[in-house]
Amino acid sequence: MVDLKRQYLKIKDEVDQAIQTVIDTTAFINGPQVKQFANALETYLQVKHVIPCANGTDALQIAMMALGLKPGDEVITPSFTYIATVEVVGLLGLKPVFCEVDPKTFTMDPASLEAMITPQTKAIVPVHLYGQAANMDAIMAIAKKHQLFVIEDNAQGIGGYYTGQDGIRRANGTIGDIGSTSFFPSKNLGCYGDGGALYTNDDALAEKIRMVANHGQRQKYVHEMVGCNSRLDTMQAAILLVKLKHLDTYCAARRAVAHFYNQVFSDHPNIEIPYEASNAYHVYHQYTVKLNGVNRDQVKKKLEEKGIPSMIYYPIPAHRQKMFEAFDMGNLEMKNTDELTAQVISLPIHTEMQEDELNYIAENFLSIVNELAVQKTEAALNV
């Protein structure tokens, strides 16, 4: 699905030197590169504060702890998302509340969001899924109306941006109270291990986030609140410093791949290509289509036979996961979410894809979909 080796070879000298510098100085924890990376990302995102941490899941947990959410407080998230978005809600003793997603963008549906709000609701977690920004104008308006916190799950959307109704272009993750991201290796901005970050324009929140991520202390050995130990190690920060300079190029390369696929698959009756909102810059962490009238799992199996990887993001929605069975939400009516889990499939997309690879994937994908569509039609006629 990604080729990190080829990407590394293009920047090998820069990365190797950055790693060697950390080894030479032996400042493996909280070395100067961590602060340098935080400052560089602040400039890139045009946000006041970036606080690095150990991974994207920690980032979400730290955000909820810094906002002072208490057991029993309700947090609304989409059900159609990676489990980490919701896992931390359960971990902290909060109550997950699931809303629908828009069938075009696959991101949080504002109407469904507002319908789920109760007096116990304290926070909203929109997800910029696959690199597509959520409808932040509508979400922020709802949050303001009901006095709710907004934590943007930007694990898949870094490098993208959203232009609001005020005409201002803002980086994904910098619109709500707190943004969180992951630097997992396959991400658009990925390190060579685990890593994550939070960002905010609120000075007081930034201080609380730093404290929570560092054992609840702002002064060594003086612990003012219950926190955790979550930090980005210096080696990963050094690598991210190098890769941040290439992020816009990486996003442009992914968009080029997506637009190649779109051109080939456009207007096909069984393939619904990704939607791009006119006011958002989609960075295609994943290239995900909806299949109509053919069996998605059969398509995946036949792609595998041709040596073509594909993934299902995500086959089981969060509200149907066993970890949340205590909340008795398995019978929720979520038509859009259920349809997506049965129809979506993601094709390879990364920064080093070559024309022959793209042609092979696209031609075989089309051939397989066409073959299965014909078979289904013939079977129906023979009934």
C-alpha positions in Angstrom: 0.0 0.0 0.0 3.0 2.3 0.6 6.7 2.1 -0.4 8.7 3.6 2.4 11.9 2.2 1.1 11.8 4.2 -2.2 10.8 7.3 -0.3 13.7 6.9 2.1 16.2 6.4 -0.7 15.3 9.8 -2.1 16.2 11.6 1.1 18.7 9.0 2.4 21.6 11.4 2.9 19.5 14.0 4.8 17.9 11.3 7.0 21.1 9.4 7.7 22.9 12.7 8.7 20.0 13.6 11.0 20.1 10.2 12.7 23.9 10.3 13.1 23.7 13.7 14.7 21.4 12.3 17.4 23.7 9.3 18.0 26.8 11.5 18.2 25.2 13.8 20.8 23.4 10.9 22.6 20.5 13.3 23.5 18.0 10.5 22.9 15.2 12.0 25.0 14.1 15.6 24.7 17.1 16.5 22.5 17.1 19.8 20.7 15.5 18.3 17.6 12.3 17.8 19.4 11.9 21.5 20.1 13.1 22.4 16.6 10.5 20.1 15.1 7.7 21.5 17.2 8.7 25.0 16.1 8.9 24.0 12.5 5.5 22.4 12.6 4.0 25.4 14.3 5.3 27.6 11.4 4.0 25.1 8.8 0.5 24.8 10.4 0.4 28.5 11.4 -0.6 27.5 14.9 0.7 28.9 18.2 1.6 25.6 20.0 2.7 22.2 18.9 3.3 19.6 21.6 4.9 16.4 20.4 4.0 13.1 22.0 4.5 9.4 21.6 1.8 8.5 19.2 -1.6 9.6 17.8 -3.6 7.6 20.3 -1.8 9.3 23.2 -2.5 12.6 21.5 -6.3 12.0 21.6 -6.1 10.8 25.2 -4.0 13.8 26.3 -6.4 16.2 24.7 -9.3 14.8 26.6 -7.4 14.8 29.9 -6.2 18.4 29.3 -9.8 19.5 28.7 -10.8 18.1 32.1 -13.3 15.6 30.8 -14.7 13.4 33.6 -16.1 9.8 33.7 -19.6 9.8 32.4 -19.1 12.8 30.2 -20.3 12.1 26.6 -18.0 12.5 23.6 -19.5 12.3 20.1 -17.4 10.8 17.3 -18.2 9.1 14.0 -18.5 5.3 14.2 -16.8 5.1 10.8 -13.3 5.7 11.9 -10.2 3.9 13.2 -10.8 2.6 16.6 -8.2 4.8 18.3 -10.6 7.8 17.9 -13.0 6.1 20.3 -10.8 3.8 22.3 -9.5 6.6 24.4 -13.0 7.7 25.2 -13.6 4.3 26.8 -10.1 4.2 28.4 -10.9 7.4 30.3 -14.3 6.3 31.5 -16.1 8.7 29.3 -19.2 7.7 27.3 -18.8 7.3 23.5 -21.7 8.5 21.5 -21.7 7.7 17.8 -23.0 9.8 14.9 -23.4 9.2 11.2 -21.0 10.2 8.4 -21.8 12.0 5.2 -22.0 9.4 2.4 -20.0 11.6 0.1 -17.1 12.9 2.3 -17.2 9.9 4.8 -16.7 12.5 7.5 -18.9 13.5 10.4 -22.5 14.5 9.4 -23.4 17.7 11.2 -27.2 16.9 11.3 -26.5 13.6 12.9 -24.0 15.2 15.3 -26.5 17.7 16.6 -29.2 15.1 17.0 -27.0 13.2 19.4 -26.2 16.1 21.8 -27.6 15.7 25.3 -26.9 17.7 28.6 -24.1 15.3 29.3 -22.3 16.0 26.0 -18.9 17.7 26.6 -16.9 17.2 23.4 -17.0 16.5 19.7 -14.2 14.6 17.8 -14.5 15.1 14.0 -12.2 13.0 11.9 -10.5 14.2 8.8 -10.8 10.7 7.3 -8.5 9.6 4.4 -7.2 13.1 4.2 -10.6 14.8 3.5 -11.4 17.6 5.9 -14.7 17.4 7.9 -17.3 20.1 7.5 -15.7 22.3 10.2 -17.9 25.4 9.6 -21.0 23.4 10.6 -19.3 21.5 13.4 -17.8 24.6 15.0 -21.2 26.4 14.8 -22.9 23.5 16.6 -20.1 23.4 19.2 -20.4 27.1 19.8 -24.2 26.8 20.1 -24.0 24.0 22.7 -20.7 25.2 24.4 -18.8 22.0 23.5 -15.1 21.3 23.0 -13.8 20.2 19.6 -10.9 17.9 19.2 -9.9 17.3 15.6 -8.6 13.9 14.9 -6.1 14.8 12.2 -4.1 11.6 12.1 -4.9 11.2 8.3 -5.2 14.9 7.3 -1.9 16.6 7.9 -0.9 18.7 5.0 -4.5 19.4 4.1 -6.5 22.6 4.8 -10.0 23.9 5.0 -11.3 27.3 3.8 -14.1 28.5 6.1 -17.0 30.7 5.3 -15.0 33.6 6.5 -12.6 33.0 3.5 -9.7 32.1 5.8 -7.7 29.0 4.9 -6.7 27.1 8.0 -4.6 23.9 8.3 -6.5 20.8 9.3 -6.4 20.3 13.0 -6.0 24.0 13.8 -9.7 25.0 13.8 -11.1 23.3 16.9 -9.8 23.7 20.5 -7.2 21.0 20.0 -5.9 19.1 17.0 -4.2 15.7 17.2 -2.1 13.8 14.7 -0.1 10.6 14.3 3.4 10.2 12.7 3.0 6.5 12.1 5.4 5.6 9.3 2.7 5.2 6.6 1.2 8.7 7.3 1.7 11.6 4.9 4.2 12.9 7.4 5.5 9.7 9.0 8.6 9.0 11.2 10.4 5.6 11.4 8.6 4.4 14.5 5.8 5.8 16.6 5.1 9.5 17.1 2.3 12.0 17.5 1.5 15.6 18.3 -1.2 18.0 19.6 -1.7 21.5 18.5 -3.7 24.5 19.8 -3.9 28.2 19.7 -5.0 28.4 23.3 -2.1 29.3 25.6 -3.7 27.9 28.8 -4.6 24.6 27.0 -1.1 24.3 25.6 0.3 24.5 29.2 -2.2 21.8 30.4 -1.3 19.6 27.4 2.4 19.8 28.2 1.8 19.0 31.8 -0.5 16.0 31.1 2.1 14.6 28.6 4.9 15.0 31.2 3.6 13.3 34.4 1.3 16.2 35.3 4.3 18.5 36.0 5.5 21.8 34.8 8.3 21.9 37.4 10.4 18.7 37.8 9.2 16.5 40.7 6.2 18.8 41.4 3.1 17.0 40.1 0.0 19.1 40.0 -2.3 16.7 38.2 -2.5 13.1 37.1 -0.7 12.8 33.8 1.1 10.3 31.7 4.5 9.8 30.1 4.2 10.5 26.4 7.0 12.0 24.4 8.4 12.0 20.9 12.0 10.7 21.0 14.8 12.7 19.5 15.6 10.3 16.7 12.0 10.5 15.4 12.0 14.3 15.8 15.2 14.5 13.7 13.6 12.4 11.0 10.4 14.4 11.0 12.4 17.6 10.7 13.8 16.3 7.4 10.5 15.0 6.1 8.5 18.1 7.0 10.4 20.0 4.3 9.0 17.5 1.8 5.4 17.3 3.1 3.9 19.5 0.4 5.6 17.5 -2.3 4.4 14.3 -0.8 0.8 15.5 -0.6 1.0 16.7 -4.2 2.3 13.3 -5.3 -0.5 11.6 -3.6 -3.0 13.9 -5.2 -1.5 13.2 -8.6 -2.0 9.4 -8.0 -5.6 10.0 -6.9 -6.4 12.2 -9.9 -5.0 9.5 -12.2 -7.3 6.9 -10.6 -10.2 9.3 -10.7 -9.7 9.9 -14.4 -9.7 6.2 -15.2 -12.6 5.3 -12.9 -14.8 8.3 -13.5 -18.3 7.6 -14.7 -18.0 3.9 -14.1 -21.4 2.6 -13.0 -20.0 0.4 -10.3 -17.2 2.7 -8.9 -17.8 5.8 -6.9 -14.6 7.9 -6.8 -13.6 10.0 -3.8 -15.4 13.3 -3.3 -13.3 16.5 -3.0 -15.0 19.3 -1.2 -14.5 22.6 -3.1 -13.3 24.4 0.1 -10.9 21.7 1.3 -7.5 20.4 0.1 -7.8 16.6 0.1 -4.3 15.0 0.8 -5.3 11.4 0.1 -3.8 9.5 3.0 -5.9 6.8 1.5 -7.5 6.4 -1.9 -10.9 4.9 -1.1 -13.7 4.2 -3.5 -17.2 2.8 -3.0 -18.2 -0.3 -5.0 -21.8 -0.6 -6.1 -23.4 -3.7 -7.6 -20.4 -5.9 -7.1 -19.1 -7.9 -4.1 -16.3 -5.8 -2.5 -14.7 -8.8 -0.8 -14.5 -10.7 -4.1 -12.8 -7.7 -5.7 -10.3 -7.7 -3.0 -9.6 -11.4 -3.4 -9.1 -11.1 -7.1 -6.8 -8.1 -6.7 -4.7 -10.2 -4.4 -4.4 -12.9 -7.0 -3.0 -10.3 -9.3 -0.4 -9.3 -6.7 -2.2 -6.0 -6.0 -2.6 -5.0 -2.3 -5.8 -3.4 -1.1 -7.3 -2.6 2.3 -10.7 -2.2 3.9 -10.7 0.9 6.1 -12.8 0.0 8.1 -14.7 -3.4 8.0 -16.4 -3.1 11.4 -17.7 0.3 12.6 -16.9 1.3 16.2 -20.4 1.0 17.5 -20.4 -2.7 16.6 -17.0 -3.5 18.2 -17.1 -5.9 21.2 -15.2 -3.4 23.3 -18.3 -1.2 23.5 -20.9 -3.9 23.9 -21.5 -2.7 27.5 -23.0 0.5 26.0 -25.6 -1.6 24.0 -25.1 0.3 20.8 -24.8 -2.6 18.4 -28.4 -2.1 17.1 -28.0 1.6 16.3 -29.5 2.5 12.9 -26.5 3.9 11.0 -27.4 3.3 7.3 -24.5 5.3 5.8 -21.9 3.8 8.1 -23.1 0.2 7.5 -23.1 0.8 3.7 -19.6 2.1 3.8 -18.2 -0.8 5.8 -19.6 -3.1 3.1 -18.6 -1.1 0.1 -15.3 0.7 0.5 -12.0 -0.5 -0.7 -8.6 1.4 -0.7 -6.1 1.0 -3.5 -2.3 1.6 -3.2 -1.3 5.2 -3.0 2.0 6.7 -2.1 4.6 9.2 -3.0 6.8 7.0 -5.3 4.3 5.4 -7.5 5.3 5.0 -11.1 3.2 5.1 -14.3 3.6 1.3 -15.0 2.4 0.5 -11.5 -0.6 2.8 -11.8 -1.6 1.4 -15.1 -1.3 -2.2 -13.9 -3.4 -1.5 -10.8 -6.1 0.5 -12.7 -6.4 -1.8 -15.6 -6.8 -4.9 -13.4 -9.1 -3.2 -11.0 -11.4 -2.2 -13.9 -11.2 -5.6 -15.4 -12.1 -7.3 -12.1 -15.0 -5.0 -11.4 -16.4 -5.4 -14.9 -16.1 -9.2 -14.7 -17.9 -9.4 -11.4 -20.6 -6.9 -12.5 -21.3 -9.1 -15.7 -21.4 -12.2 -13.6 -23.9 -10.7 -11.2 -26.1 -9.5 -14.0 -26.1 -12.9 -15.7 -26.9 -14.6 -12.4 -29.9 -12.3 -11.9 -31.2 -13.0 -15.4 -30.9 -16.7 -14.8 -32.9 -16.6 -11.6 
